[in-house]
Amino acid sequence: MSEAPLVLPTRDARGVVTLTLNRPMAFNALSEGLLEALQRELDRVAADTSARVVVIAAAGRAFCAGHDLKEMRAEPSLGYYERLFATCGRMMMSIQKLPQPVIARVHGIATAAGCQLVAMCDLAVAARDARFAVSGINVGLFCSTPSVALSRNLSRKAAFEMLVTGKFISADEALAQGLVNRVVETDRLDAEVEALVASIVAKPRESLALGKSLFYRQLETGIEAAYADAEKTMACNMMQHAALEGVQAFIDKRPPDWSGG
């Protein structure tokens, strides 16, 4: 009997790809195998020009409990840990580098690298009973890599408090602090994710890809360099069929026809 896949990929007719973490008995902890499986799926999506949106979901009672601590403790060597965190970092950055918007569908707990995964997604929708923490400090391990993503989502003081206390915050607190976009009752989670997906797939793929790339580039530069990059990006965007057609449709007071791009 073969083992169940660690990531379950599905795709609908619109090009919406859902990647479901599938270690439910381990609260979807990021084992080496799960990291590698998720990386493979992200690489496939990156090469798929017909994919429009990615949803990262999870099976079982939790979104993701972070790294697999039992696996980490089984091979305590500096070289092993450097390879492990490099593998994780590459996977996290792959999410940001994808041309498609990525939405986290969060339920249960998202802790340590699981909270980092939520923060690295472009958008996040959480069930009201979801909880978030970067709790490594509780076992003597400061969540250094999650701190990179967390500090780019929350205010500095809010992120630092989570990192040094290890305490959980609620979904409503995560919403107020900027970690998630929307919070809904659990029975409405799928509908709310779908509403966000539908809004995105109605937009031109090339404009979204161009914009996502620029959005993250400019965040890491000074304001003058950011404006220079944004100005060039907008000029290039304006020369694409989608923008030319969209602007003309606005002028003509008609819906845009993006099928010819």
N, C-alpha and C positions, 0 to 999 in steps of 0.2 A: 504493500500500500504506500503510495507516494505521499510525501508531506504536502500540506497546503502551501500555496505560494505566500511569501511574506508580504507582498504587495499585490492587491487585486486591481488590475486596470480595467476600466470600462470606458466606452465612448458612445456618444449618441450621434444622430444624423447631423447635428449642427456643428460637430467637431468639439464638443465639450468632453474633456477627458477627466474622469474621476479616478484618483489613485487612493485606494483604501489600505491603510496600514493594517496588517492582518496577523498580529501576535496578541490576540485578545486575552489569553490567559496570563500574559506577562505585561498587561496594560500597555501593549504596543511599545515597550522599551526598545530603544534603538540599538539593537545588537549589530555586530559587524555585518551579518547576513542581511538584516533589514536595511542598513545604510546602503549596502551594495545594490540591493534590489531596487530601492528607491532611486538611486543614481542612474541605474539602467533605464528605468521608466522615464525619468526626466530627460535623459539624453535622447530617447526616442521621440519625445514630444518636441524637443528643440529642433529636431530634423524634420518634423512633420509640418509642412506649410499649410495644411488644411486644419490643423488643431487651432481652436479659437480661445478656449479658456481651460484652465486646470483647476480642479477642486481636490484638495487633500483632505481626506476623511479618515475615519478609523473604525474598526470593528470592536465590538465588546463594550465595556463600561467606561472606558477612558480614551481620550485622544492620544496622549503619549506621556509616559512617565520618565522621559529622559533616557540617558544611557543605561545600558544593562550593567548594573553594578557588580553582579556576580561574575559576569564575563570579564569585566575590567579587573576584578581582584584576582582572577585566576592566573594572570600573566603580568606580574608587577615589574615591568622594566621600562626605563625611559624611552627606549627605541619603540617599544610597542605602543606606549601612550602617545608619542609623537605621531606615529602612523595613524592611530585611531582618530585623534582629533583633527589631523589633516584630512582624513577621509570624510569626517563629519563636516568640516569647514567647506570642502569642495562641494558637497551635496547642498549645503545651505546656500552657497553662492550661486549654484546652478539655478535655484529658484528665482533669484533676482535677475540672473542673466537670460532667463527664458523670454522670448518675445511676447509670449502670452501672459495675460494677467493670471495670477494664482490666488485662489481663495481657500483659506483654512475653514473647515466645517468642524467646530469645536464642541465637544460634549465631555462631561466628566472632568478629569483633571488634565492639565497640561503643565508639567513640571520640568525644571532644569532645561535640558536640551529640547524637551517637548514644548516648553514655553518659548524657547528660542525659535523653534520651527514655526510657531504661530507668528512671532514677530517678523520672521523673514518672509512670510507670505505677503503679497501685496495688499490683500484684504482679508478680513476675518469676520465670520459670523459665529456667535456663541450661543449655546443654550443658557438659559438663565441660571441653571444649577451648575454651570461649569466653574472651575476654580483654577487659579494660576499661581505658580510659585517658581522661584529659582532657589531651590532648597539645598543645593550642594553644601552650603556653609554649615548646615546642620550635621554633616558628617565630616567636617573639616576641609571641604573642597570648595573654594570660592568659584562660582560659576563664571569663569573668565570669558569663555567663548560666548555663552548666552548674553553676557554683559554688552557685547558689541552690538547685537541686534536690539536688545532691550533699551539701550541708551539712545538708539536712533528712532525709537517709537514713543517712549515716555519722556517726561521731563527728567533732568539729571537727578534731582533729589528723590523723585518717586522711584526711579530705577535703582538708585543706590540703596534706598531703604529696603526694597525687595531683596537686593543682593546680600546685604549684611544682616538681615533678620531671618531670611528664609521663610517668612510668613506667607500664607496664602492671601490672595485678594479675590474678591468675588467677580462674577462676570460684569456686574454693574460698575464696580470699581475699575475693572479693566477697560470698560467703555469710556468712563470719565477720564481715564488717564491716557487714552489713545492707543491701547494695545489691540482692541477690536473695534470694528465699525458698527456692528449691530448686535443686540441681545434680544432674544425672543424666547418664548416658552418652548420647551423641548419638542412638543408635538407640532410646532411651526418651524422647526429648524430647517428642514428640507425645503419648505415653501419659501423661506426667506433667502436661502442660498440660491434657489431657482430664480427668484425675482432679480437678484443681483446679476446672475449669469445672463438672464434674458436682456437686461439693460446693456450688458457689455457686447453680446454677440450681435446686437443691432447696430453696432458701430463698425467702421472699416478696420479690418485687421491691420493693414499697413500703418494707419495712423496711430493705432494703439501701440504697435511694436516700436515705432519711432519715438512716441511719447514716453513709453516706459523706460526705454534706454536712456533718454535725456533726463528723465526725472531723477534716476539714481546717480547719474554722472554729476549733475549739477549740485547735488547735496554734499558731495565730497570736495567741492572747490570753493574758492573765494567768490564773493558776489559778482565781481567784474568778469571773471572767467566764466561764471555760470551764465551771466547774461549774454556774453559773446557766443557761447555754445548754444544757448536757447535761441538766439537770433538766427544763427545759421540753420539750426534744426527746423525752425518755423518756416524759413524760406524754402528749404528742401521739401517740407511737408506740403507747402502751398503749391508746389509743382506736381504733386501726385494727383492722379485722377480723382481720388476720393474727395480731396479738399476742393479741387476746381469744380467738381460736380456738386458738392454740398453747398458751396457758396452760391453757385449759379441757381441751384434749386431754391435757396433762401430768397434770392433776388426775384425769382419767378413765382414765388409763393406756391411751391409744389414740393411733394416729398422727393428726396434725393434718390437717384437710381445708381447704386454702386456696383451693379452687376457687370459693367463693362471694364472695370479696373483690373 
